[in-house]
Amino acid sequence: MSRFKDDFIFGTATSSYQIEGAYNQGGRSLSIWDTFSKTPGNVWNGDDGDVACDHYNRYKKDVQLIKELGVESYRFSIAWPRIFPQEGVYNEEGMVFYRSLIQELKKAGIKPMATLYHWDLPMWAYEKGGWVNRESVNWFLDFAEVCFKELDQDVEAWITHNEPWCASFLSYHAGHHAPGHRNMDEGLKAAHHILLSHGKAVQLFKNELSLTTPIGITLNLSPAYAATDSENDKLAQNNADGYVNRWFLDPIFKGAYPVDMMNLFSKHVHDFDFIQSGDLDAISVECDFFGINYYNRALVKFAGNENLLYISAHSEYKKTGMGWDVSPQEFKELIYRLRKEYTDLPIFITENGAAYDDVLESDGSVHDGERVAYVEAHLKMVHELCEEGMNIAGYFLWSLFDNFEWAFGYEKRFGIFYVDFETQVRYWKDSAKRYKEIVETRSLTEKTFQVKQGVLLHEENDASRSVSQG
């Protein structure tokens, strides 16, 4: 395999609530995740993010790890409750932390990519209605404006929102994430206001502040496939695609919500007046790049007793520790579709990775061969897409550290660095060593260490092979 081109960006990523800890330090107020995680039954084992990886207090050493890893860019998010612990009350001490983090990154030669919103809505905003309240757009703009003014000169790229589907449907409709509501009407309003706040923030950034740093949004996309060729399962596929993908892609790139999904939703939601004149023009504002978080495809089948008429179907694919299909070929098909139907903007893979049941050996090693295989298989597809002119600008491996994995607490480990949460010691997993090598050589063909789990072996020099999906 030939090399990744010199302008391709290798990075890694985290988010504020998942790693920072220090929930009561530096003037920070509570977020919806602080409250949600402390409500019995919401999070595995009763875990919370009070300490997490203690990154707030250990960021200088953590930046040195990123430097040793060799990546060119680091994607992090800004905790809104650190910046505005109360409505309209700016907390300079919170901003000092992010300035310091960014300066450490720049001293280490690492380009900072900042995400404004990765789900830690301040409790004061939630108590006023959260994303269901249209005023949330103005609250977000106040937060965005001060971040832009204070940090833009040192940030290499901005992301307005991470995974609006999770922050709206998973949080307000399905109830699995904070604030844990189960109301389709609320989910739709939250989704719309999040998308609107994205568009308005980009307009503020470009038109009012006249800033020119690249800015975009990140969506989590999961291409849907029908379990069979039956008409029922094809309908299930259409609805799954509409719910997870098109409800967000269409307004951003086409300036309209998909009518088939509006018809389906109207069975439960009878008033779409929250979509006001001019909203879709704002949401479809032109950005500079498009971020995609990709983990797995979805295989679905028809279920007439479900609101959206589909459920997940059994798959024979290899699975990650989350039970998700290892599906790199479908990732490639997703990019083809996006290029055909939606956008020619540069695409960043802003998250891609896998959770597995990692074991810390007595010598401090972690032999996570399945994760190595997962990452290599997806990077192989990224390289092929680049060679085909699909304009993939960079790849951010999720995640830098094992961390607070939302409703799964500390049970699921996505990191390429193993974190002992009792001691806060970080250990290099084989995946971190392998990723360092890939970044250094800008190639998938070299392999200098052995992975003991039998998934990848020292003797296999062609690491570009795809994962077997039998």
C-alpha positions as CSV (number, residue, x, y, z in Angstrom):
1,M,0.0,0.0,0.0
2,S,1.3,3.5,-0.9
3,R,1.5,6.2,1.7
4,F,-1.1,8.6,3.0
5,K,-0.4,12.0,1.4
6,D,1.5,14.5,3.4
7,D,-1.5,16.8,3.8
8,F,-3.7,14.0,5.3
9,I,-4.2,14.7,9.1
10,F,-3.9,11.9,11.6
11,G,-5.5,12.8,15.0
12,T,-7.2,11.4,18.1
13,A,-10.2,12.7,20.0
14,T,-11.9,13.0,23.4
15,S,-14.7,15.0,25.0
16,S,-14.9,17.1,28.1
17,Y,-17.3,15.2,30.3
18,Q,-15.8,11.9,29.4
19,I,-12.3,12.8,30.5
20,E,-12.0,16.0,32.5
21,G,-13.4,15.2,35.9
22,A,-13.0,18.2,38.2
23,Y,-16.8,18.6,38.2
24,N,-16.6,21.2,41.1
25,Q,-13.3,22.9,40.2
26,G,-12.6,26.1,38.5
27,G,-16.0,27.6,38.9
28,R,-17.8,24.9,36.8
29,S,-21.4,24.3,37.5
30,L,-23.3,21.1,37.0
31,S,-24.3,19.7,33.6
32,I,-27.2,17.4,32.7
33,W,-24.7,14.5,32.7
34,D,-23.7,15.2,36.3
35,T,-27.4,15.0,37.3
36,F,-28.3,12.1,35.0
37,S,-25.4,9.9,36.1
38,K,-26.2,10.3,39.8
39,T,-29.8,9.2,39.2
40,P,-30.0,5.5,40.1
41,G,-30.5,3.2,37.1
42,N,-29.2,5.5,34.5
43,V,-25.6,4.6,34.2
44,W,-23.9,1.2,34.5
45,N,-22.6,0.5,38.0
46,G,-23.7,3.9,39.2
47,D,-20.6,5.5,37.6
48,D,-20.3,9.2,37.0
49,G,-17.8,11.7,35.5
50,D,-16.8,13.4,38.8
51,V,-13.2,12.3,38.3
52,A,-13.2,10.4,35.0
53,C,-9.5,10.6,33.7
54,D,-8.8,13.7,35.9
55,H,-7.6,15.3,32.7
56,Y,-8.4,18.8,34.1
57,N,-5.6,18.4,36.5
58,R,-3.3,16.2,34.3
59,Y,-3.6,17.8,30.9
60,K,0.0,18.7,30.6
61,K,1.2,15.1,31.0
62,D,-1.7,14.0,28.7
63,V,-0.5,16.4,26.0
64,Q,2.9,14.8,26.2
65,L,1.3,11.4,25.6
66,I,-0.4,12.8,22.5
67,K,3.0,14.2,21.4
68,E,4.6,10.8,21.9
69,L,1.8,9.2,19.9
70,G,2.9,11.5,17.0
71,V,-0.5,12.6,15.7
72,E,-0.8,16.0,14.1
73,S,-4.1,17.1,15.6
74,Y,-6.1,16.6,18.8
75,R,-9.9,17.0,18.9
76,F,-11.4,18.0,22.3
77,S,-14.6,19.6,23.5
78,I,-15.3,22.7,25.6
79,A,-17.5,22.2,28.7
80,W,-20.3,24.7,28.5
81,P,-20.8,24.8,32.3
82,R,-17.1,25.8,32.8
83,I,-17.7,28.9,30.6
84,F,-21.2,29.9,31.7
85,P,-21.9,28.3,35.1
86,Q,-25.0,30.5,35.2
87,E,-27.1,32.1,32.4
88,G,-25.3,35.2,31.3
89,V,-22.4,34.8,33.8
90,Y,-19.1,34.3,32.1
91,N,-16.4,32.3,34.1
92,E,-12.9,33.5,33.1
93,E,-11.3,30.7,35.1
94,G,-13.0,28.1,32.9
95,M,-11.7,29.7,29.8
96,V,-8.2,29.8,31.3
97,F,-8.2,26.0,31.3
98,Y,-8.9,25.7,27.6
99,R,-6.4,28.5,26.8
100,S,-3.7,26.6,28.7
101,L,-4.6,23.3,27.1
102,I,-4.4,24.8,23.6
103,Q,-1.1,26.4,24.4
104,E,0.3,23.1,25.6
105,L,-0.9,21.5,22.4
106,K,0.7,24.2,20.2
107,K,4.0,24.0,22.1
108,A,4.0,20.2,21.3
109,G,3.3,20.9,17.6
110,I,-0.3,19.5,17.8
111,K,-3.1,21.3,16.0
112,P,-6.2,21.9,18.2
113,M,-9.6,21.0,16.8
114,A,-12.3,22.4,19.2
115,T,-15.8,21.0,19.5
116,L,-18.3,23.5,21.1
117,Y,-20.9,21.0,22.2
118,H,-20.4,17.4,23.2
119,W,-23.5,16.9,25.2
120,D,-22.7,18.6,28.6
121,L,-25.6,21.1,28.6
122,P,-25.5,23.2,31.8
123,M,-28.2,22.4,34.3
124,W,-29.4,26.0,34.4
125,A,-30.2,25.7,30.6
126,Y,-32.0,22.3,31.2
127,E,-34.1,23.8,34.0
128,K,-35.3,26.4,31.5
129,G,-36.4,23.7,29.0
130,G,-33.0,22.7,27.5
131,W,-32.9,22.1,23.8
132,V,-36.7,21.8,23.7
133,N,-36.8,25.5,24.3
134,R,-36.1,27.7,21.3
135,E,-34.2,30.1,23.6
136,S,-31.5,27.4,23.7
137,V,-30.3,28.7,20.4
138,N,-29.5,32.1,21.9
139,W,-27.9,30.5,25.0
140,F,-25.7,28.5,22.6
141,L,-24.8,31.6,20.6
142,D,-23.6,33.4,23.7
143,F,-21.4,30.4,24.6
144,A,-20.1,30.1,21.0
145,E,-19.3,33.8,20.7
146,V,-17.1,34.0,23.7
147,C,-15.3,30.8,22.7
148,F,-14.7,32.1,19.2
149,K,-13.4,35.5,20.5
150,E,-11.2,34.0,23.1
151,L,-9.8,31.0,21.4
152,D,-10.0,31.3,17.6
153,Q,-6.5,32.7,17.1
154,D,-5.1,29.4,18.3
155,V,-7.7,26.9,17.1
156,E,-7.1,25.2,13.8
157,A,-10.7,24.0,13.2
158,W,-14.1,24.4,14.9
159,I,-16.9,21.9,15.2
160,T,-20.2,23.3,16.4
161,H,-22.0,20.1,17.5
162,N,-21.0,16.5,18.0
163,E,-23.7,14.0,17.0
164,P,-26.9,15.9,17.1
165,W,-28.8,12.6,16.8
166,C,-27.5,11.5,20.2
167,A,-28.1,14.9,21.8
168,S,-31.7,14.9,20.6
169,F,-33.3,11.6,19.7
170,L,-31.2,9.4,22.0
171,S,-31.5,11.9,24.8
172,Y,-35.1,13.3,24.5
173,H,-36.9,10.5,22.6
174,A,-35.3,7.2,23.5
175,G,-34.2,8.4,26.9
176,H,-30.8,6.5,27.0
177,H,-28.7,9.7,27.4
178,A,-29.1,12.8,29.6
179,P,-31.7,14.2,30.3
180,G,-33.4,10.8,29.8
181,H,-36.7,11.9,28.4
182,R,-38.9,9.6,26.3
183,N,-40.9,12.0,24.1
184,M,-40.8,12.1,20.3
185,D,-42.1,15.7,20.2
186,E,-39.3,16.8,22.5
187,G,-36.8,14.8,20.5
188,L,-37.8,16.6,17.3
189,K,-37.7,20.0,18.8
190,A,-34.4,19.3,20.4
191,A,-33.0,18.1,17.1
192,H,-34.3,21.2,15.3
193,H,-32.9,23.7,17.8
194,I,-29.5,22.0,17.9
195,L,-29.3,22.2,14.1
196,L,-30.5,25.8,14.1
197,S,-27.9,26.7,16.7
198,H,-25.3,25.2,14.5
199,G,-26.4,27.3,11.5
200,K,-26.7,30.5,13.5
201,A,-23.2,29.9,15.1
202,V,-21.6,29.5,11.7
203,Q,-23.3,32.7,10.5
204,L,-22.1,34.5,13.6
205,F,-18.6,33.1,13.1
206,K,-18.3,34.0,9.4
207,N,-20.6,37.1,8.9
208,E,-20.5,39.0,12.2
209,L,-17.1,38.1,13.6
210,S,-15.5,37.7,10.1
211,L,-13.4,34.8,11.2
212,T,-11.9,32.4,8.6
213,T,-10.8,29.4,10.6
214,P,-12.4,26.2,9.1
215,I,-15.8,25.4,10.8
216,G,-18.2,22.5,10.4
217,I,-20.4,20.0,12.2
218,T,-20.0,16.3,13.0
219,L,-22.8,13.8,12.5
220,N,-22.8,10.2,13.6
221,L,-23.9,8.2,10.5
222,S,-24.8,4.5,10.5
223,P,-25.8,3.2,7.1
224,A,-28.9,1.0,7.3
225,Y,-29.3,-2.3,5.5
226,A,-32.4,-4.5,5.2
227,A,-32.2,-8.0,6.8
228,T,-34.0,-9.5,3.8
229,D,-35.2,-8.4,0.3
230,S,-38.8,-8.3,1.5
231,E,-40.7,-5.1,1.0
232,N,-41.3,-4.9,4.8
233,D,-37.6,-4.9,5.5
234,K,-36.9,-2.4,2.8
235,L,-39.4,-0.1,4.5
236,A,-37.6,-0.7,7.8
237,Q,-34.3,0.2,6.1
238,N,-35.8,3.4,4.8
239,N,-37.1,4.4,8.2
240,A,-33.9,3.6,10.0
241,D,-32.0,5.7,7.5
242,G,-34.4,8.5,7.9
243,Y,-34.3,8.5,11.6
244,V,-30.5,8.3,12.1
245,N,-29.1,9.8,8.9
246,R,-31.4,11.8,6.6
247,W,-33.2,13.7,9.4
248,F,-29.8,15.5,9.9
249,L,-28.2,15.3,6.5
250,D,-31.1,16.7,4.5
251,P,-31.6,20.0,6.4
252,I,-27.8,20.6,6.5
253,F,-27.2,19.9,2.8
254,K,-30.6,20.2,1.2
255,G,-32.3,22.8,3.3
256,A,-35.3,20.6,4.0
257,Y,-36.5,17.8,6.3
258,P,-37.3,14.5,4.6
259,V,-41.1,14.5,3.9
260,D,-41.4,10.7,4.4
261,M,-40.1,11.0,7.9
262,M,-42.3,14.0,8.7
263,N,-45.3,11.9,7.6
264,L,-44.1,9.1,9.9
265,F,-43.4,11.4,12.8
266,S,-46.8,13.2,12.4
267,K,-48.5,10.0,13.7
268,H,-47.1,11.1,17.1
269,V,-46.3,14.8,16.6
270,H,-49.1,16.9,15.3
271,D,-47.5,20.3,15.1
272,F,-44.4,21.3,13.2
273,D,-44.7,25.0,14.0
274,F,-41.4,24.9,15.8
275,I,-39.8,25.0,12.3
276,Q,-40.1,28.7,11.6
277,S,-39.6,30.7,8.4
278,G,-35.9,31.1,7.7
279,D,-34.8,28.3,9.9
280,L,-33.8,25.9,7.2
281,D,-31.9,28.6,5.3
282,A,-29.8,29.0,8.5
283,I,-29.3,25.3,9.1
284,S,-28.1,24.8,5.5
285,V,-25.5,27.6,5.8
286,E,-22.3,26.7,3.9
287,C,-19.5,25.2,6.1
288,D,-15.9,24.5,5.3
289,F,-15.8,20.8,6.0
290,F,-18.0,17.9,7.2
291,G,-17.2,15.7,10.1
292,I,-18.4,12.1,10.3
293,N,-18.3,9.7,13.3
294,Y,-18.5,6.2,12.0
295,Y,-18.6,3.0,14.1
296,N,-20.8,0.5,12.4
297,R,-23.6,-0.2,10.0
298,A,-27.2,-1.1,11.1
299,L,-29.0,-4.2,10.0
300,V,-32.7,-3.8,10.5
301,K,-36.0,-5.6,10.0
302,F,-39.7,-4.6,9.9
303,A,-41.6,-4.4,13.2
304,G,-45.2,-3.2,12.9
305,N,-45.6,-2.6,16.6
306,E,-42.7,-0.1,16.8
307,N,-43.2,3.7,16.3
308,L,-40.7,3.8,13.5
309,L,-41.6,0.3,12.2
310,Y,-38.2,-1.3,12.6
311,I,-35.9,-3.0,15.0
312,S,-32.3,-4.3,14.8
313,A,-31.8,-7.6,13.1
314,H,-29.4,-10.4,13.9
315,S,-26.1,-10.2,12.0
316,E,-23.3,-12.7,11.5
317,Y,-20.7,-10.0,11.3
318,K,-17.9,-9.9,13.9
319,K,-18.8,-7.7,16.8
320,T,-17.0,-5.1,18.9
321,G,-17.4,-5.1,22.7
322,M,-20.5,-2.9,22.2
323,G,-22.1,-5.6,20.1
324,W,-21.7,-3.5,17.0
325,D,-20.9,-4.9,13.6
326,V,-17.4,-4.5,12.4
327,S,-18.3,-3.1,8.9
328,P,-15.5,-1.2,7.1
329,Q,-16.8,-1.9,3.7
330,E,-20.1,-0.3,4.6
331,F,-18.2,2.7,5.8
332,K,-16.8,3.0,2.3
333,E,-20.2,2.7,0.7
334,L,-21.4,5.5,3.1
335,I,-18.8,7.9,1.7
336,Y,-19.8,7.1,-1.9
337,R,-23.4,7.9,-1.0
338,L,-22.5,11.1,0.7
339,R,-20.5,12.2,-2.3
340,K,-23.3,11.3,-4.7
341,E,-26.2,12.7,-2.8
342,Y,-25.0,15.4,-0.4
343,T,-21.7,17.2,-0.4
344,D,-18.3,17.7,-2.0
345,L,-16.9,19.4,1.2
346,P,-13.7,18.0,2.6
347,I,-14.6,15.1,5.0
348,F,-12.9,14.5,8.4
349,I,-13.5,11.2,10.1
350,T,-13.8,12.9,13.4
351,E,-14.4,9.6,15.3
352,N,-13.8,6.0,14.5
353,G,-12.8,3.2,17.0
354,A,-14.0,0.3,19.0
355,A,-14.6,-1.0,22.5
356,Y,-13.2,-4.3,23.5
357,D,-12.7,-6.1,26.9
358,D,-9.1,-5.1,27.4
359,V,-6.9,-6.8,30.0
360,L,-4.0,-5.0,31.7
361,E,-1.2,-7.5,32.0
362,S,1.2,-7.6,34.9
363,D,4.0,-6.1,32.8
364,G,1.7,-3.1,31.9
365,S,0.9,-4.3,28.4
366,V,-2.5,-4.4,26.8
367,H,-2.8,-6.7,23.8
368,D,-5.8,-5.4,22.0
369,G,-5.4,-7.1,18.7
370,E,-9.1,-6.9,17.7
371,R,-8.9,-3.1,18.1
372,V,-5.7,-3.0,16.0
373,A,-7.5,-5.0,13.3
374,Y,-10.6,-2.7,13.5
375,V,-8.6,0.5,13.1
376,E,-6.4,-0.9,10.2
377,A,-9.5,-2.2,8.3
378,H,-11.1,1.3,8.5
379,L,-7.9,3.1,7.7
380,K,-7.5,0.8,4.7
381,M,-10.9,2.1,3.4
382,V,-9.9,5.7,4.2
383,H,-6.8,5.3,2.1
384,E,-8.7,3.7,-0.8
385,L,-11.2,6.6,-0.7
386,C,-8.4,9.1,-0.7
387,E,-6.8,7.4,-3.7
388,E,-10.2,7.5,-5.5
389,G,-10.4,11.3,-5.0
390,M,-13.1,11.2,-2.3
391,N,-11.3,14.1,-0.4
392,I,-11.0,12.5,3.1
393,A,-9.0,15.2,4.8
394,G,-8.2,13.4,8.1
395,Y,-8.9,10.7,10.6
396,F,-9.3,11.0,14.3
397,L,-9.1,7.8,16.3
398,W,-11.6,7.5,19.1
399,S,-10.6,7.5,21.8
400,L,-7.3,8.7,23.2
401,F,-8.2,7.3,26.6
402,D,-10.5,4.8,28.2
403,N,-13.0,7.1,29.7
404,F,-16.6,7.6,31.0
405,E,-18.6,5.9,28.2
406,W,-21.9,7.6,28.9
407,A,-24.6,5.2,30.0
408,F,-22.0,2.4,30.0
409,G,-19.9,4.2,32.7
410,Y,-16.4,2.7,32.9
411,E,-17.5,-0.7,31.7
412,K,-16.7,-0.1,28.0
413,R,-13.2,0.9,27.0
414,F,-12.6,2.7,23.7
415,G,-9.2,4.1,24.4
416,I,-5.9,3.3,22.8
417,F,-4.4,4.2,26.2
418,Y,-5.6,2.0,29.1
419,V,-6.5,4.1,32.1
420,D,-6.4,2.5,35.6
421,F,-9.1,4.6,37.2
422,E,-7.9,3.9,40.7
423,T,-4.4,5.2,40.1
424,Q,-5.0,7.3,37.0
425,V,-1.9,5.7,35.4
426,R,-2.1,5.6,31.6
427,Y,-0.7,2.5,29.7
428,W,0.1,2.1,26.1
429,K,-2.1,-0.5,24.4
430,D,-0.9,-2.3,21.3
431,S,-3.4,-0.2,19.4
432,A,-1.6,3.0,20.5
433,K,1.8,1.5,19.5
434,R,0.4,0.5,16.1
435,Y,-1.3,3.8,15.5
436,K,2.0,5.6,16.3
437,E,3.7,3.5,13.7
438,I,1.0,4.2,11.1
439,V,1.3,7.9,11.8
440,E,5.1,7.9,11.6
441,T,5.3,5.9,8.4
442,R,2.0,7.3,6.9
443,S,1.4,3.7,5.8
444,L,-0.3,0.5,6.8
445,T,2.3,-1.8,5.5
446,E,4.9,-1.8,8.2
447,K,4.5,-3.8,11.5
448,T,7.3,-4.0,14.0
449,F,5.7,-5.6,17.1
450,Q,3.7,-8.7,17.7
451,V,0.1,-8.8,18.9
452,K,-0.4,-11.9,21.1
453,Q,-4.1,-12.4,20.6
454,G,-3.7,-14.0,17.3
455,V,-5.7,-11.5,15.4
456,L,-2.6,-9.8,14.0
457,L,0.7,-11.4,13.9
458,H,4.3,-10.2,13.5
459,E,4.8,-12.3,10.4
460,E,1.9,-10.6,8.5
461,N,3.5,-7.8,6.7
462,D,0.5,-6.8,4.7
463,A,-1.5,-5.1,7.4
464,S,-3.8,-3.6,4.9
465,R,-6.1,-6.6,4.6
466,S,-9.7,-6.2,5.5
467,V,-11.3,-7.8,8.6
468,S,-12.9,-11.1,7.9
469,Q,-16.7,-10.8,8.2
470,G,-17.8,-14.4,8.4
